[in-house]
Amino acid sequence: MTDTTTAAPPAESPPKEAFALTTSRGFPEWLARTGASIAFTTYQAGKLFFIGSREPGRIAVFERTFARCMGLAASQDARKLALATHYQVYRFDNVLPPGQSNGVHDAVYAPRVSWITGDVDAHDIAFDADGNIVFVNTLFSCLATISEGHSFKPIWQPPFISKLAPEDRCHMNGMAMENGRPRYVTMVSASDVADGWRDRRTDGGMVYDVTTGERVLEGLSMPHSPRVHDGKLWVLNSGAGELGFYEPETKAFKPVAFCPGYARGLSFIGKYALVGLSQARENRTFQGLPLDAALASRDAVARCGILVIDTETGDTVEWVRIEGVVRELFDVVALPGVQNPSAIGLISDEVRRVISIDEG
């Protein structure tokens, strides 16, 4: 009897998605004129990216891999970075002395300290006036800081949260610093039950004043990234695709610009706002938001990238568009005085060879 069975050909692996970054025509010149660079995180792809200026009319893109990159912060002089990841918080230091360069790079951020917090779903992060790291502990619905011998030390919680429990009750996600101290936080709802925020995504969002414990803004849709800039409180009304600010006279949110995507990540260079955009995930969290109708009315689809918005006019003057493997961003940070940064990662052995000496 003849066996005519033939082996099936090996299954082909699906092609890997590429990373594609394009910019508006004037973006390279605009970035060079500012004398700054931009850093941003994507937890979906697990990457920390830098966009800098390499030569006239050209940008430089540099990336490193860190699991579930979330909140990112720079010290005032941009010589230190803090990064929240899956279960660790890192501090990076620029190992180049001021005014020196390493080839084309004028900053080399090396990881110097890491704290294992556990998976507390850390979101926004910042340096306080004393150089300590403060972060939004989303899982436990509080603001927290690093603690020796512990996962974290809570320093503030909303007055409606009855217990610090690992239940992500209100989905606190954003933090604004003022004079080196936490001043405002954003959250999706005032829920005090496990995962209760998901039922109030459309209009339950609010901004709290940490110093008074009072609600500053209400009725927002999944707000993120509060920032104090030039004495004004800015916030992203993410579920509606809006950049705006708190107007004390009316005690209301005043939209300045529409953002064609899920807006998350906000920083400033002078009068320009840098806004991170994400494509909407195909799950309940991102569906049914006011953003859907706002995009449809403009015949637009959600995109991933960064907008440069003139806060005086609301116009998008430049943009960065990201396609391929990266679809979601979390944080965006301007690095003033740093034109072409790089960073040391942990995957290769380069971290073994980066040695700096404290000479007093």
N, C-alpha and C positions, 0 to 999 in steps of 0.2 A: 504494500500500500504506500502510495507516494504522499508525503506531507507537503502540502502546498501553502502552509501557513507562512506568512512573511512578517517580519518584525515591523512594527509601526515606526516611522521616522521620529527621531527625538523631537519633542516639542520645542519650538523656538521661544526663547525668552522675549518678552515684550520689549520693544526698544526703550531705552532710557530717555526720559524727557530732558531736553536741554534747558539751560538757563539763558534767557535772552533779556538784555537790558538796553532800552533805547531811550533817548532824551529828545526834548524839544531842541530846535536848532540853536537857540540862544543859551541853553542851560550851561554848557561848558564855560563860556565867557562870563556868565552871571556868577557862577560858583567861584571862578578865579578872582573876580573883582571883590568878592566878599572877604577873601583871605581866610576862608573857613573850609571845612569839609563836613561830610554828613556820615553818620553811622546809623544803621538800622538793624533790627532783629526780625527773624522769622522763626517762630516756634514750629510751624508746620514742616519746614525743611531743616530746622536745627542749625541755622547759620547766623553768624554775626558778619555784617557787610560794612565796608567803608567805601565811600565815593569821594575821591579827591581830584586834584588837578595835577596833571603830569607835565604838560607842555601847552603852549597856546592853542586853544581850540579843541583840546582833547581831555577826557576824563580818565581817571585810573580807578579800577574797581578791585578791591581786595576782600577776601573772605576767609573765615575760619569756622570750624564746626564745633558747636557746643549743643548738647542735647536740650531740646525745648527752650530755646532762647526766648526770654520774655522781656521784663523791664530792663532798661539800660539808662545809665546816668553818667554824666561827666562832672568832675569838680569844676569850680569856677575858672581855674586856669587851664583846664582841659589836660592836666597831666595825670589824672587818675580816672579810671572808669570803674563802674560797678555793674555787674550783670547778674540777673536772676535766671537760673536755669531749672531743669527738672527737679532736682533735689539739693542743689548747691547754689551758694552765692559766691561769686568771684570778685576780687578786686585786682585790677590791672594797673600797673605803673608804667609810665613812659620812661624807658631806660636810657634814652638819649638826653644828654645835658642840653639845656636851652641853647638854641642857635645852632646845634649840630645836626647832621643828617647821616643816614645810613643808605648810601646810594641815592635813590630817588625819594626815599621816605624821610620825612622830617619828624616822625614820631614812630616809635616801636613800643606798642603796649604789650607788656609781658605779665602773665598771671603771677601774682606774688602771694596772695592769700586766698584760701577757699574755706568756706564754712559749710558743713553739711547740715542743712535745716530739715531734711526729709521732704517729702512731696507735699508741701503746704500750698501749692499753686500760687507762688509769689508772682505778683503782677508788677505794678510800678515800683520803682526803687529810686533812692536819692542819697546824697551825702548831706548830713546836717552841718550846722555851723562849727561843730567840734570835729568834723571829719568822720563821724560815726555813720554807719549805713542804716537807713530806715527803709522798710518796704511794706507794701500792702500784702498782708497775709489773707488771701482770698478764701482759702479753705476754712479758716477760723474766724472770718468776718471781723478783722481787726488790723490796726497798724502795729508793726512789730519792729524790733531791732535785734541785732546779733547779741547772743548771750553766751558767755563762757560756760561750757559744760552742759548746755541745753540746746534744743532746736531753735528756740527763739524766746524773746521777752516781749509780751504785749505791752503797748504803751498807750493805746486808745482804742475804744470800741464804740459803735453807735449806741445812743441811749436806749434804743428799742431792742438791742440784742441782749437777751436775758442770760445767755451762757456762752462761754467760749467752747464751742464744739466743732469737730471736723465735719461740718455739714454744709458749707457754702450757702448760708441762709439768704443773704442779701446781694451776693456777688459784688462786694466792694472790689474795685479794680484800679482806680486812679487816685493819684495824690499830687497836690500842688504844694510846693514849698514857698515860704515867704520869709525873708530875712534868716534863712538857714534853719527854719523850723516847719514842720507840717502845718498847713493852714486849712486846706480844703481836701475833701475826698469825694469821689463819685461812686455810686452804687446803682444797681438796676432796680431795686425795690426796697421797701422797708419790711421785708419778710423776716419773721423770727422762727421759721420752720425749715427743715432740711430741704434744700434745692427749691425753696418757695419762690425765688426770684423769677423763675422761668414763666410763671403765670402772669407776670406784670411787665413783659418785655416792651410792650407798645407804648405805655405812658406812665410806668411806675418809677422811672429813673429820677434821681435827685442828686444834688450837691449839698454836702454838709460842711459847716464851719467847725473845724476841730477845736478851735479855741473857745467857742461858745456852746458847742453841742446843738446848734440850731440848724434847721434846714434853710439853705440859701435859695435853692431852685428846686422846683418840683415839676412833674408832668413831662419829663424828658423820656426819650426812648433809648435805652441802653447807653447812657453817656460814658465817655472815657476821657482820659488824658487831660485833666484840669491843669492849667498852668497860669501862674501869675507873671504877667509881662507888662512892663511900664506901668505898674500900679493897677492893672486891669485883670480881672479873672476871666480867662478864656477857657472854653470847654468844647469838646466834640460831642454833638448830639448824634451819636453813631447810627442809631436805628433810623434816623431820618436823613442821614448824609449831610449834616450841617456843621460848619464851623461858626462859632459865635461867642459872645461874651455876656457877662452879667452886667445889666444896667441898673445901678443902685437906685436911680430916680424912680423907675417903674417896678423895680424888684423882679425883673423878668429876663428871660434869655432872649438876646437879640441876634438873630442869624446874620452873618456877614457874607457867607459864600456857600454854594452847594458843592458837595464833593461826590463825584460819580463812583461810589464804592463804599464799603463799610469803613468809615473813618476811624482810625485808631493809631495813636502815636503823633505827638505834637511838640514842635520846638520852634524857636524863633531866631532869625538873623536880622536885626534891625526891625524894620517895619514888615518884614516878610515872614509869613508862617509856613512852616514845613509840615505838611499833613500826610500821614501814611494812609494808604488805601489797601483794602483787601477785597478779593472776590468773595461772594457769599457762599458759605458751605451749604451743601444740599442736605440740611437737617433742620429740625424744628427750631433750633435756636436762632437761625438766621432767616427763616421764612416768615412771611406775613407781617413784615415790618413796614412802616411808612416809606422806607427807602424804596421798596418795590414799586409803588405807585409813582414816586418822584422820578425814578429812572425811566419808567414807561412813558411818563408825560413828556420826557425830553428825548425819547427815542434813543436811549442809551442803555448800556449794560455795565454791570459792576466791573471795575478793573483793579489790578494790583499795581501799586507804584507809589510815587511821592508827588504831591502838588506843591508848587511854590506860589503862595497866595499873597497879593498885596492887601494888607489888612485895612488900608485906607479906602480902597475901591472895591474890594471883594473879587478882583480879577485874578485868574490864574495866569501868571506871567511866564512861568516855565513849568516843565513837568518831567518826571522820570516814569517810564512804563516798564513793568516787569512781567515777563511771560514765561511759560514753560513750567518747570518743576516748582517754582515759587509762586504761590497764589495768595498767601496771607502774610501780612506784616503785623508786628505788635507795637514796636516802639521806634521812634525816630529822634535822633539827638544831633544838634549842631555842635561842631568842635571848633570854636573860634581860635584863630591863630595857628591852626594846624591845616596844612594844605594837602598833604599826601600821606595819610597814616597807614600803618600796618600793625599787625598783632601776631603774637606767638601763640600757637595752638598747643594742644596736648596729645594729638594723635601721632605726629612725627616725633623724631628725637631732637628737634631743634631746641626744645625747651631746656635740654641739658647743657646747651652751649651758650645760653644767654646769661652772662654773669656780670653783675654790676657791683661796684665797691662804694660803700659809704665812707668817704674820706673826711667827714667831719662837718 
